[in-house]
């Protein structure tokens, strides 16, 4: 079984932005995996559509500075791909990639 650090989040007051509570516990291997899965989300195309540019920018910013809050707009758009009702969207290459990144 693979051993990795579980990311622990807290919601910031008056917003839906999330702050990572244990950034010091995230090891280089986890950061590499996060970047690997994020790259897949960023580059995967489904029906001529890609992941939202604003959300990509926010995740890229956050992956470089994990001590800062992750804006709600980014993770909400990510979850739209794997929480949506239509199965064909959830099971699309982008929906699967978004879920894998989320599970990290």
C-alpha positions as CSV (number, residue, x, y, z in Angstrom):
1,X,0.0,0.0,0.0
2,X,1.2,3.4,-0.9
3,X,1.9,5.8,2.0
4,X,1.1,9.5,1.5
5,X,0.1,12.4,3.6
6,X,-3.5,13.2,3.7
7,X,-4.2,16.9,3.0
8,X,-6.1,18.5,5.9
9,X,-8.2,21.6,5.0
10,X,-10.1,24.3,6.9
11,X,-12.6,26.6,5.5
12,X,-11.8,30.3,5.9
13,X,-14.2,32.6,7.7
14,X,-16.8,34.3,5.5
15,X,-15.6,32.5,2.3
16,X,-15.5,29.1,0.8
17,X,-11.8,29.3,0.2
18,X,-9.8,26.5,1.7
19,X,-6.5,26.7,3.7
20,X,-4.3,23.7,3.9
21,X,-3.8,23.0,7.6
22,X,-0.7,20.8,7.2
23,X,1.5,22.2,4.4
24,X,4.6,21.2,6.3
25,X,3.5,17.6,6.2
26,X,3.2,17.5,2.4
27,X,6.4,15.9,1.1
28,X,8.1,16.3,-2.2
29,X,6.6,13.0,-3.5
30,X,3.0,14.3,-2.8
31,X,3.8,17.6,-4.5
32,X,5.1,15.7,-7.5
33,X,1.9,13.5,-7.6
34,X,-0.3,16.6,-7.3
35,X,1.5,18.3,-10.1
36,X,1.3,15.1,-12.2
37,X,-2.4,14.7,-11.8
38,X,-3.0,18.5,-12.3
39,X,-1.0,18.3,-15.6
40,X,-3.4,15.6,-16.7
41,X,-6.4,17.8,-15.8
42,X,-4.9,20.8,-17.5
43,X,-4.1,19.0,-20.7
44,X,-7.1,16.7,-21.1
45,X,-9.7,17.6,-23.7
46,X,-13.3,16.3,-23.7
47,X,-15.5,17.2,-26.7
48,X,-13.2,20.1,-27.6
49,X,-13.4,21.6,-24.1
50,X,-10.6,22.0,-21.6
51,X,-10.5,22.8,-17.9
52,X,-11.3,26.5,-17.0
53,X,-8.3,28.8,-17.6
54,X,-9.0,30.8,-14.4
55,X,-9.1,27.7,-12.3
56,X,-5.9,26.4,-13.9
57,X,-4.2,29.7,-13.0
58,X,-5.4,29.4,-9.4
59,X,-4.3,25.8,-9.0
60,X,-0.9,26.7,-10.5
61,X,-0.5,29.6,-8.1
62,X,-1.6,27.4,-5.1
63,X,0.7,24.5,-6.0
64,X,3.6,26.9,-5.8
65,X,2.5,28.5,-2.6
66,X,0.6,25.8,-0.6
67,X,0.5,28.0,2.5
68,X,-1.9,30.4,0.9
69,X,-5.7,29.7,0.5
70,X,-7.0,27.9,-2.5
71,X,-9.8,29.9,-4.0
72,X,-13.3,28.3,-4.1
73,X,-13.7,29.0,-7.8
74,X,-10.9,26.6,-8.6
75,X,-11.9,23.6,-6.6
76,X,-15.6,24.1,-7.4
77,X,-14.9,24.0,-11.1
78,X,-12.8,20.9,-10.6
79,X,-15.6,19.1,-8.8
80,X,-18.1,20.1,-11.5
81,X,-16.5,17.5,-13.8
82,X,-16.9,14.6,-11.5
83,X,-20.0,15.5,-9.4
84,X,-22.3,16.4,-12.3
85,X,-25.4,14.2,-12.9
86,X,-24.7,13.3,-16.6
87,X,-22.6,10.2,-16.5
88,X,-21.0,10.9,-19.9
89,X,-19.4,14.0,-18.4
90,X,-18.3,12.2,-15.1
91,X,-16.8,9.4,-17.1
92,X,-15.1,11.6,-19.7
93,X,-11.3,11.7,-19.7
94,X,-11.4,15.2,-18.1
95,X,-14.0,14.0,-15.5
96,X,-11.8,11.1,-14.5
97,X,-8.7,13.2,-14.4
98,X,-10.4,15.8,-12.2
99,X,-11.5,13.1,-9.8
100,X,-8.0,11.6,-9.5
101,X,-6.6,15.1,-8.8
102,X,-9.3,15.7,-6.2
103,X,-8.6,12.4,-4.4
104,X,-5.0,13.4,-3.9
